[in-house]
Amino acid sequence: MAIISGYASLQTAVGDYLVRSDLATFIPNFIQNFEEKFIRQPRNWGRWMEAEFNPTDALMSGGVIPVANLSDYLGLKHVYISGSPSSRLDRVPLFTLYGRYPRGGDTGRPIMIARDGENFVFGPTPDSEYLVKGTYYARPTRLRDFANDAASHFLIVNCPDLLLYGALLEAQPFLMNDKRIPVWQSMLDRAVQDYRDMNRDEDVSGSPIQEILA
């Protein structure tokens, strides 16, 4: 049985569990399909996926920032206007921003950010070109495209079982009523929950208990 230490050994392990030589060419697809499903769930976005706004791409030119400036963008974590002092930007639904700050209305230092199509917009409409900084969740490099056989990929290092059972379940259309499927599903559910708990616990690691419970 292969020890999972990279993308190649993950494929080998999936093949070992399937015990189906006719599915060997499908294994990269099973892995990729699971990756895509996993990343589409915001609850699975973790610190390892965080990236910084590139300051050179985050000036409000014309009062907006194109989402395309962040080519790997999945979602915002937090953003603020850089300055002395800096000031936070609250993410709100678009209808909330436009309801409070109609276009063509008041201008000033923004306090809200929302997404309108392919742009981030701000409320009130910026009266200057402010520099926006912060953190967003970036789409991770696929395992197949990761450098050095993905040996240092976060999920390979920390959650190889999650990748294994997720990929195995993608073979369900070929396995039909295979009795192993409920077992693999149970193992995947446990691995996903452990992964989410790890992300949650790290966010409050080192915090006083009273602050966590507040």
Number of C-alpha atoms within 10 A of each C-alpha: 10 14 10 21 16 21 22 16 16 25 21 17 18 27 22 14 14 17 11 12 9 9 14 15 11 13 20 17 13 22 26 18 14 20 17 12 10 17 17 13 9 11 11 15 21 18 14 13 17 19 18 15 18 14 12 10 17 21 19 20 14 12 20 20 20 19 18 11 15 17 10 15 17 19 14 15 15 15 20 20 20 15 11 6 6 12 15 17 20 16 18 14 14 18 12 14 21 17 11 13 18 15 14 8 11 13 17 12 16 23 18 23 22 20 18 15 10 12 15 16 24 30 28 23 24 20 14 15 14 18 17 23 23 19 17 21 21 21 18 18 13 15 21 15 10 15 12 11 15 21 18 14 22 13 17 20 13 12 16 19 18 22 23 24 23 27 25 24 19 18 19 14 8 10 15 9 10 9 9 14 17 12 11 17 15 11 17 21 15 14 19 19 14 14 18 16 12 13 18 13 11 13 12 12 11 9 10 9 10 7 8 10 6 5
